[in-house]
Amino acid sequence: MLPDAARRGKRVPHGGESDQEVLDFSANTNPGTPDGVEEVYAEALEESRRYPDDDYLEFRAAAAEFVDCEPDQVIPTPGGLAAIRLAVEITLEAGDAALVPYPSFGEYAREIRLQGATPQFVRYDELLEVGTDLLEGVELAVVCTPNNPTGEAADPDALEAFATRCDEAETTLLVDEAFLGFTDLRSAATFDRENVIVARSLTKLFGLPGLRAGFAVASGERRDAFETARRAWSLGTPAARVGAYCLQQEAFVRNTRERVVSERERMRHALERRFDVSPSDAPYLLCDVGDRSVADVLESAREDGIAIRDATTFRGLDSHVRVAVKDRESNDRLLAALDVLENGGETGE
């Protein structure tokens, strides 16, 4: 990170609501957590009187099983964003260029600029079509799948073909899979390519965003660079123990995926009565409010105790909001606040 870039840079707006009295639809986290998490956390807290085991063997094994890679390819990080920062730091130097999707997660461009490199923006739905001619001279390409805030997941075969072109151009491919666990799509970790880095977040899928647990997947020289660059004790004992436990809760993951698919479709049908809703494979929906004022939509929902995400902070969006997909009762409160709930709570066709 360049000191001057840090002094000139700005923070990026995110979802998340600090008022506990407000129902938060601005952050896309699971409303539930796996049974037994409290007990695992309590035991880990008692063990936190000592430094963590910096090898994190249990965590690496659980993460590797979850994404289908080898345990030594897993690099523990305090959240997915920490994995993204490490990937940028070990890849880019001042003056380098990086391809970044838009509209998408604003932290990519921020981290690239903090390294003194230059983000080159490409429409998220055109990025996988980029050829080797444009990739040449680009040190890093970033893909978000499912893309945030639009929700579409990349086709794994198309993504793997793009990874091949990146390899031919000697470009590192960073795949942010923060929300891929909400789908049954395979991880880019299965590509087993040395030019591919995967960033994963545990805390969204398992409803524990404050725990700060995630990991990167890398191989070859990039894996060695990650292992050298990561901070010692990069996960606290509670995060490592709870993270490993959650990654093994297959029934919870399966039930979460089924609920998200069902509720997302129900919400989409309802929201389309007022808004233009983007297709989504993620636990959120992007809504174009059209001629309505985004500020008015946000304020109206807030008056009913609901926080939703102002999506105009994403590059290329000027009339959009994003809403999370939660449990049925909470979703009905959102739909009622947006005046699209009908028939006493039934929104299906």
Disulfide bonds with the S-S distance in Angstrom:
none
